[in-house]
Amino acid sequence: MLGVTSEGGRVTGAETSEGVISAGIVVVEAGFRTSALLAPLWVDLPITPVRHAISVVERTPDFGDIHPVVSDRVARAYYRPERGTLSLLGEHDPLKGPVDDEVEAAKAPILDEEVSLIERFAQRFPGQELASKMQGYTGVYDCSPDFQPAFGRVQAVDGLSVGAGFSGHGCKLSPGIGKIMNDLVVDGTTDMIDVHPFRVERFAENDLLLGGERYSNRSLA
């Protein structure tokens, strides 16, 4: 998708590399790129693209049974078992990483980031300072100002719906969000949750979902 076409405050279609596809309903779920697609319609959805490192280690033979998924709030990291004896290590904080607009590019993690993750893993699992470092990778989170997603119908443009700004939560939330978006598009409402707090307009209204502690302990796990 290259853009959303509209007329008189209503969606008329989606602009693509093959031309414009006429449509009375358009759903934009394009991660970081969602902001640029909405901007010509005067819809404000601020998203910061933050590239996160994932370090992969092979646990030592004496580690024992596979470990559970660990959300380490002390070391501010998470550890997820992978196939065989591998573990994936990631950072809790959605803003911990370089801002990178090249969201589609495949990039290797920075060595210092991997070393930091491996050190924290070894602190949680003594003896794993001898774990073998494997090839890591990176991915980009579409971080909203309050680290919560924006989804649902856009008030200013009839027929336009959005789902973006998941800040690292998207994989976990996608089944529920898919059902909610389907309900909203087909029926105009959903009985799953109150979607009002997650409206895209909250950013322009400065009505962020910050919680009592203003998310001082930001976490993705």
N, C-alpha and C positions, 0 to 999 in steps of 0.2 A: 504493500500500500504506500502510495506517495502522498496522499492527502484525502481529506473528506470534503465533498462538495455540499453546498447548502444554498438555500434561497428562502428569504423571508423568515429566517429563524427556524427553518426545518431542514433536516438532512435530505439530500437528493441522491447521494451515491458515494462511491469510493473511487478515487483516482488511482490507477495502476499504470505500470509500464506498458500495458496493452490497451490503455484507454480508460474511459470512465465507465464504471458499472453502475447502472441506475439501481437505487435501493431506497426504500422508505425507512429502513432501520439499518444502522451501522453500529457495530460493536468494535471498539478500538482496544486491543490488548497487546501492545507492542513494546512492553518494558520501558526502557529509558526513552525510546523513540516516541512514545506516546505524547510526551510534552510538546515536541515539535509539531506533531500531527494536530494537536488541539489548539495550539497558539493562534493560527489564522482565524479560528472561530471565537477568539477572545475568551478562551477557557484556560484558566491558570491551574496547571498541575506541575508544581516544582519537583523535579526528580534529580538526584545526584547519583551518577554512576560510579560505584566504588568497586574496584577490582580486588577480589579476595584470593588468597593463596590457600591451596589444599596440599598438605604434605602427606605422602604415603610412606608408611614404614612396614617392614616385615618383622613381626614380633619374633623374639628369640625362641628357640625350641623348648626352653624350660618355662615358658609363660604359663602354660596350662590351657584350660578350656577357653573358648572364645568369650570375650568380654561383652557386656551389654553396651548399648549406646550411653555414653556418659556426658552429661552437661555439667562441666566443671566450673561452678560459679566462683571458686576461689582463684583458680589459675586463669579464668576467663577464656576458656577454650572448650571445644567439644571433640569427642573421639568416637568414631563409628567403625565397627568391624566390617570388613569387606571379605570377599571370597578367600578361602584358605586361611592363611595366617597374616593377612594384611589388615592394617588399620588406617583409616582416613582421619587426618587431624585438621581442625579448622578453628578459626577465630570467632569468639562470641560477638564482639562489638561490630555492628554493621558499618561503622565509619572507620574501622581500622584497616586501612589500605589506601593505595593511590587512587585519586579520581581519574577516570579514564573514559573518554568519549568513544574510543574505538571498541565498542562493546562486542562487535562481531569477531574481533581478532582473537586468535588462539595465542596465548602468551604463557611462557614458563614463569613459575613463581620466583620471587626474589629470594636469594639464598638466606639472607638474614631472617626473613619471615619464616622460612622452613625450619631454620635452626631454633628459633624461638618456640615454635609449635612442638618440635621434638623434645626440647628441654622440659616443657611443661608436661608432656606425655610421660616422660621418664620420672618426673616428680610424683605423678599420680600412680604410676606403676613402676615401683623400684626394680631395677635391673634392666629396664628397657633403654638405658643409655647405650646399650650394645645392640639395639635393634638396627636393622639394615635400612638405610634410606633408599627408597625407590623413586621413580619418576613422578614428580608432582604436577599439578596443573592449576589453572586459575579460572575464575568465572566472575562476572560482574553483577552486583546487586543493584536494583533500581530503588534507591533509598528515598523515601519521602521525608518531609521535615519531622514527622512524629513517628516514623518507622512502622506505620500501619498503612494498609492498602487503601486505595480509593476505588470504589466500584459502585456500579448502579447507573441509573439514568442521569444524564446531564440536564439540569434545569433550563439552561439558556438556549439549548438547541434541541428541538423536538425530534425524537427518533434516534438520538445519539446516546449510546451507553459506553461505559469505560470500565476497564479493570487493569490497574497498574499500581506501581509504587509498593510492591510487596516486601521490599527491604530484606529479602532472604527467606521470607515465610512462604513464598508462592508454591513450592513443591508440596509442602504439608497441607496447605489450604485449598489446593486446586480442585479436589473433588467437590467440596462444599461450595466453593465459589462458582464452579461450573453449574451446579444445580440452582444456586441463587440467581445467577445471570439468566439462565433459561427461564426461570419463573418470571423474572422482571420483564424480559422481552416478550414472552408469550402471553402472560396473564396480567402484567402490570404491577404485580405485587408478589410477595413471598411470605410464607409462614415460618421460615427457618430462623431468621433473626430480624432485629430492627436494623435496617440498612442505613438509616438516617445519619448515625455518627460517622459512617464511612464515606459520605458523599464527597465528591470532588470539590464542591464549593467551600468546604471547611477551611481550605488553605487561604482563599481570598478573604474569608470571614474571620480569620485568625482564631478559629475554634478547633484547635488541634487536640488530638487524643493523647494527652501527656500523662494522665494519671496523677495520683497524689504526690508522688516523688519526682514527677516530671521526667520519668524514665532515666534517672541518674545511673541506674544499672542496666544499660542497654544490653540486650541479649538476643541472639538468634536461635537459641536452643531451648 
